[in-house]
């Protein structure tokens, strides 16, 4: 496990919304490389509670490597 931001290709952004008194945030990794493959977790907390979310990154060389599902 590695804490971010520890990467040079990482940017974070926040903005208000979608509802009043809420904030939306995201992470941008650019350029993305094979070394960035893995599962990432976001942990947030404030006086009102805690939240956790996760996402997996899989890097492909061509569009043909993307698995299509219905």
C-alpha positions in Angstrom: 0.0 0.0 0.0 1.2 3.5 -0.9 -0.3 6.8 0.2 -1.0 9.3 -2.6 -0.2 11.9 -3.7 3.2 10.2 -4.2 3.1 10.2 -8.0 4.3 12.9 -10.4 1.4 12.1 -12.8 -1.3 12.7 -10.2 -3.7 15.7 -9.8 -6.7 16.0 -7.5 -9.7 18.3 -7.9 -12.8 19.2 -5.9 -15.9 21.2 -6.6 -19.2 22.0 -4.9 -22.2 19.8 -5.5 -24.1 18.0 -6.6 -26.3 19.0 -3.6 -26.0 22.1 -1.4 -23.3 21.6 1.3 -21.8 18.7 -0.7 -18.4 18.4 -2.4 -17.4 16.2 -5.3 -13.7 15.2 -5.8 -11.7 13.2 -8.2 -8.2 12.1 -9.1 -6.6 12.4 -12.5 -3.6 10.2 -13.5 -2.0 11.4 -16.7 -0.2 9.9 -18.5 -1.4 6.5 -17.4 1.2 3.7 -17.6 1.4 -0.1 -16.8 3.0 0.8 -13.5 -0.3 2.5 -12.4 -2.3 -0.8 -12.7 -3.9 -1.8 -9.4 -6.7 -1.1 -7.0 -7.0 2.4 -5.4 -9.0 3.4 -2.4 -10.2 6.8 -1.2 -10.9 7.4 2.5 -12.6 10.6 3.6 -13.8 11.7 7.0 -15.2 14.8 8.7 -17.4 15.7 11.6 -20.4 14.1 10.0 -18.9 10.7 9.3 -16.6 8.6 7.1 -16.8 7.3 3.5 -14.7 4.9 1.5 -14.6 4.2 -2.3 -12.4 2.0 -4.5 -11.6 1.7 -8.2 -9.4 -0.6 -10.2 -7.2 0.5 -13.1 -6.3 -1.8 -16.0 -4.1 -0.4 -18.7 -4.5 -1.7 -22.3 -2.3 -1.2 -25.3 -5.1 -1.3 -27.9 -8.9 -0.9 -27.9 -9.2 -4.6 -28.9 -8.0 -5.5 -25.4 -11.1 -4.0 -23.8 -13.6 -6.6 -22.8 -17.1 -5.6 -23.9 -20.0 -6.7 -21.7 -23.8 -6.2 -22.0 
